[in-house]
Amino acid sequence: MNSGLVRYACRATVHLNPRNRDMAADSPVTIYEGAWAYCPMGARTEHLWEAIEPVSLTDLKLIEIIVRPREGAPRTREARA
């Protein structure tokens, strides 16, 4: 890992559902392909990882509170096209 920035966000529908977030199982942060990855539910399995613009965990959580979950993390240029 080359920075403390989150580079992937989980987009699995079941992990984005606000009702399921109260049942978070583990830390919301893990490592995926050698980089920090964020799952709002803290699930251990069944992720759908999507590359995002690198962002701090603090900023990612603030974005998640303000914006709908599907739009919660900044997208990479490739994902925007």
C-alpha positions, 0 to 999 in steps of 0.5 A: 500500500502506497498511501492511507487513502481508500481506493475501492468502495464496496457497491454490493446492494446488500452492503449499501442498505442502511438497514443492514449497516446497523448489523456491521460485522467487522471493520469497514476498512480492509485491503483489496488488491494491495490497497485500502477498500471500504465497505459500509457494512464491514462485511467479510464476504460478498463484496462488489468492489469498485475503484474510486478516486483516492480519498481519506476514510474521514472524507469518504464517511462524510460523503456517505452521510451527505450523498446517497450510497450509490453516489457516495464515493468519487468515481475514477475517470474510467468509471465516469466515461 
